[in-house]
């Protein structure tokens, strides 16, 4: 199972146009349809500030953007319990106008035993998704690694 952050979804729509990469989209939508790809309501909120094909796709596939569970809420509290993560996540939230799905994505993956898929890159002493995932031993992939793990070749 994969929990998608907003950035790889943006990258898919920005670089892998559905009409030019039909096999990729058949594979991707197959994983969406069988429940192997999900995301969070907070990611849908980030997407809905856009007006593009991604927003249309997200709203057509709204069922993959799940609400937070009680266990996920408890895990988010663990994330915020780490001073470095709390400080930087709060700063990011302020800079983005209150939208920050990062801890929700990580918590959902941690509770479900899933992989996070993100476009963020590990940076030492940072509160990036890969840093938080590493701290809590949550598997984290970028879009290319996700495709490799699925064995996709086009």
VEXDREN-2710 file (C-alpha; in Angstrom, 1 decimal):
% VEXDREN-2710
k/r/px/py/pz
1/UNK/0.0/0.0/0.0
2/UNK/1.1/3.5/-0.8
3/UNK/0.2/6.8/0.8
4/UNK/0.7/9.6/-1.7
5/UNK/1.7/13.1/-0.8
6/UNK/0.6/15.9/-3.0
7/UNK/3.9/16.5/-4.8
8/UNK/4.2/13.2/-6.7
9/UNK/0.6/13.6/-7.8
10/UNK/1.5/17.0/-9.1
11/UNK/4.5/15.5/-10.9
12/UNK/2.4/12.8/-12.5
13/UNK/0.1/15.3/-14.0
14/UNK/2.9/17.8/-14.9
15/UNK/5.2/15.3/-16.6
16/UNK/3.2/12.1/-17.5
17/UNK/0.2/13.4/-19.5
18/UNK/-2.6/10.8/-19.4
19/UNK/-3.1/11.0/-23.2
20/UNK/0.6/10.4/-23.9
21/UNK/1.3/7.7/-21.1
22/UNK/-1.9/5.6/-21.2
23/UNK/-0.2/2.5/-19.8
24/UNK/1.2/4.3/-16.8
25/UNK/-2.2/5.8/-16.1
26/UNK/-3.9/2.4/-16.5
27/UNK/-1.4/0.9/-14.0
28/UNK/-1.8/3.9/-11.6
29/UNK/-5.5/3.9/-11.8
30/UNK/-5.6/0.2/-11.3
31/UNK/-3.7/0.6/-8.0
32/UNK/-6.2/3.4/-7.1
33/UNK/-9.1/1.2/-7.9
34/UNK/-7.9/-1.7/-5.8
35/UNK/-7.1/0.4/-2.8
36/UNK/-3.3/0.2/-3.0
37/UNK/-3.0/4.0/-3.4
38/UNK/-4.6/6.3/-1.0
39/UNK/-4.0/9.8/0.4
40/UNK/-5.5/12.1/3.0
41/UNK/-8.2/14.7/3.2
42/UNK/-5.4/17.3/3.9
43/UNK/-3.8/16.4/0.5
44/UNK/-7.2/16.9/-1.2
45/UNK/-7.4/20.3/0.4
46/UNK/-3.9/21.2/-1.0
47/UNK/-5.0/20.0/-4.4
48/UNK/-8.3/21.9/-4.3
49/UNK/-6.5/25.3/-4.3
50/UNK/-5.5/24.4/-7.9
51/UNK/-7.5/24.6/-11.0
52/UNK/-6.1/21.9/-13.3
53/UNK/-6.4/18.3/-14.4
54/UNK/-5.1/17.1/-11.0
55/UNK/-7.9/18.8/-9.2
56/UNK/-10.5/17.3/-11.6
57/UNK/-8.9/13.8/-11.2
58/UNK/-8.7/14.2/-7.4
59/UNK/-12.4/15.2/-7.1
60/UNK/-13.3/12.2/-9.4
61/UNK/-11.4/9.9/-7.1
62/UNK/-12.3/11.6/-3.8
63/UNK/-12.7/8.2/-2.0
64/UNK/-8.9/7.8/-1.9
65/UNK/-8.5/10.9/0.2
66/UNK/-9.3/9.5/3.6
67/UNK/-10.1/11.2/6.9
68/UNK/-7.7/10.8/9.8
69/UNK/-8.3/7.9/12.2
70/UNK/-7.9/8.0/16.0
71/UNK/-4.6/6.0/15.8
72/UNK/-3.3/8.3/13.1
73/UNK/-4.1/11.3/15.3
74/UNK/-2.1/9.7/18.1
75/UNK/0.8/9.2/15.7
76/UNK/0.7/12.8/14.6
77/UNK/1.0/13.7/18.3
78/UNK/4.2/11.6/18.4
79/UNK/5.5/13.5/15.4
80/UNK/4.8/16.9/17.0
81/UNK/6.5/15.5/20.2
82/UNK/9.9/15.8/18.5
83/UNK/10.9/19.5/18.9
84/UNK/12.7/19.7/15.5
85/UNK/9.7/18.4/13.7
86/UNK/7.2/20.5/15.6
87/UNK/9.1/23.7/15.0
88/UNK/9.6/23.2/11.3
89/UNK/6.2/21.8/10.5
90/UNK/4.5/24.7/12.2
91/UNK/6.7/27.1/10.2
92/UNK/5.8/25.3/6.9
93/UNK/2.1/25.5/7.8
94/UNK/2.3/29.3/8.4
95/UNK/4.2/29.8/5.1
96/UNK/1.7/27.7/3.2
97/UNK/-1.4/29.5/4.6
98/UNK/-2.4/26.7/6.9
99/UNK/-2.2/23.7/4.5
100/UNK/0.2/21.0/5.5
101/UNK/-0.6/17.4/4.9
102/UNK/2.8/16.0/5.8
103/UNK/2.2/14.7/9.3
104/UNK/-1.1/13.2/8.1
105/UNK/0.5/11.3/5.3
106/UNK/3.3/10.0/7.5
107/UNK/0.8/9.0/10.2
108/UNK/-1.5/7.1/7.8
109/UNK/1.5/5.2/6.4
110/UNK/2.8/4.4/9.9
111/UNK/-0.5/3.1/11.1
112/UNK/-1.3/1.1/8.0
113/UNK/2.3/-0.3/7.5
114/UNK/2.4/1.4/4.1
115/UNK/5.0/3.3/2.1
116/UNK/4.9/7.1/1.8
117/UNK/5.4/8.4/-1.7
118/UNK/6.7/12.0/-1.8
119/UNK/8.7/14.4/-3.9
120/UNK/10.5/15.7/-0.9
121/UNK/14.2/14.9/-0.4
122/UNK/16.0/14.1/2.8
123/UNK/17.9/17.0/4.2
124/UNK/20.0/16.7/7.4
125/UNK/18.4/18.4/10.5
126/UNK/15.2/19.0/8.7
127/UNK/11.5/18.3/9.1
128/UNK/11.0/17.0/5.5
129/UNK/8.8/14.0/5.0
130/UNK/11.8/11.6/4.4
131/UNK/13.5/12.8/7.7
132/UNK/10.4/12.2/9.7
133/UNK/9.8/8.9/8.0
134/UNK/13.4/7.8/8.8
135/UNK/13.0/8.9/12.4
136/UNK/9.9/6.7/12.8
137/UNK/11.1/3.9/10.5
138/UNK/8.3/4.5/8.0
139/UNK/9.2/3.4/4.4
140/UNK/9.5/6.4/2.1
141/UNK/9.8/6.5/-1.7
142/UNK/10.0/9.1/-4.4
143/UNK/7.9/8.7/-7.6
144/UNK/10.7/6.9/-9.5
145/UNK/11.3/4.5/-6.6
146/UNK/7.5/3.8/-6.5
147/UNK/7.5/3.0/-10.2
148/UNK/10.6/0.8/-9.8
149/UNK/9.0/-1.1/-6.8
150/UNK/5.9/-1.7/-9.0
151/UNK/8.2/-3.0/-11.8
152/UNK/6.9/-0.5/-14.3
153/UNK/8.8/0.0/-17.5
154/UNK/7.5/2.1/-20.3
END
